[in-house]
């Protein structure tokens, strides 16, 4: 009997451990100059790996970039905007001066709705391109 109880406890623990991340939405963005509005001429490229947990509204990211015209001065999630449109800063990405820049934030209900509707983009700013040098739309 103790073995059955132990097995049931282990299975319950494993279920709880895996359930938390099982419901996180995986998203991404591929960043380049041609996606900026207006487009920029740059050798810079990047990616954003994004996890979003709808239960806690926690947004986590890892933004990696290279080939920029100079050091990154800032990076942000912008929205709401479809590809080809600009929008204000929705979530700042601290420590953008180094790649990869990793972090997380808790979204409001409105921000979460815009993110899930595909209306967020990530961009990385430089001194030569203060409005953004590379950009990518966040997609599932």
Rosetta blueprint (number, residue, H / E / L):
1 X L
2 X H
3 X H
4 X H
5 X H
6 X H
7 X H
8 X H
9 X H
10 X H
11 X H
12 X H
13 X H
14 X H
15 X H
16 X H
17 X H
18 X H
19 X H
20 X H
21 X H
22 X H
23 X L
24 X E
25 X E
26 X E
27 X E
28 X E
29 X E
30 X E
31 X E
32 X E
33 X H
34 X H
35 X H
36 X L
37 X L
38 X L
39 X L
40 X L
41 X L
42 X L
43 X L
44 X L
45 X E
46 X E
47 X E
48 X E
49 X E
50 X E
51 X E
52 X E
53 X E
54 X L
55 X L
56 X L
57 X L
58 X E
59 X E
60 X E
61 X E
62 X E
63 X E
64 X E
65 X E
66 X E
67 X L
68 X L
69 X L
70 X L
71 X L
72 X E
73 X E
74 X E
75 X E
76 X E
77 X E
78 X E
79 X E
80 X L
81 X L
82 X L
83 X L
84 X L
85 X L
86 X L
87 X L
88 X L
89 X E
90 X E
91 X E
92 X E
93 X L
94 X L
95 X L
96 X L
97 X L
98 X L
99 X L
100 X L
101 X E
102 X E
103 X E
104 X E
105 X E
106 X E
107 X L
108 X L
109 X H
110 X H
111 X H
112 X H
113 X H
114 X H
115 X H
116 X H
117 X L
118 X L
119 X L
120 X E
121 X E
122 X E
123 X E
124 X E
125 X E
126 X E
127 X L
128 X L
129 X L
130 X L
131 X L
132 X L
133 X L
134 X E
135 X E
136 X E
137 X E
138 X L
139 X E
140 X L
